[in-house]
Amino acid sequence: MSVEKIKGLISEKKIVCPKCKKAVQKFDKYVETMDSVWDGAGDSHTQAAGSKVTLICGNAPCSWQERSEYWENYIDE
């Protein structure tokens, strides 16, 4: 998943805080995890295995935040 996908889901209020059940307001520290990297004779290739992100509720007084690679579990479609 790309950082654009996370931004979109948050702006659409589709990621839900498991503690207060309101939409997550922000995120921090997005990183893609690599499954493999190949570099050879002028040809390079990387294969992403997923991503990690810190989700932050941001709804007062809830202080929930979590760093997870399973952030897709918080999507409420």
Steps between C-alpha positions, in 0.01 A plus 500: 500500500623843422509806720243653260256219585537568875457876447185433297351263756562746783354795306195286416473408871515127426764400758332462839654521847431171684484682835252787442351376168552838329695563180880510536621856437868456410795272449877516540812304404383322185748251356474233233650166593706333230472135413793498261746731328690402190769711338687377200668623181297816451173347611356546848185356653334530839197313623297647783362259758270745677518812709513619859341815633425662833128576518401779739137543607517876560145523642501657847516352763606173329877453496512172302783450254656187356795412281390213280551321174142374534341845470258365239314331788379845610332585170122528529352470153 
